[in-house]
Amino acid sequence: MEWTDIRITVPKARAEEAEAIATGISGGGIYIEDYSDLETQVEAIAHVDLIEQDLLDKPRDTVIIHLYLEPGASQVETLALIAARMEAAGIPYTV
């Protein structure tokens, strides 16, 4: 089964609102990439201070929401729904 991963990038300050919108749209779930507090999380979970440079280079002021669509779901309809809801909420985003 081939799932579709739609990635929505939003400002960190609007992440919770955008996550709620994505959750309401997604039939297959979502995943959030948020590196804003990377160092704190690594220290709390792994108790180390060595972090790969690729992770350190991730943007800290944006969040990426992965919205998963099941096979057969309309990507065009989903993208239109994302646009309508993000714009209605006044959330700047890129897909």
Secondary structure, DSSP 8 states (H G I E B T S, - for coil): ---EEEEEEEEGGGHHHHHHHHHHH-SS-EEEEE-TTHHHHHHHHH------HHHHTS-SSEEEEEEEE-TT--HHHHHHHHHHHHHHHT---B-
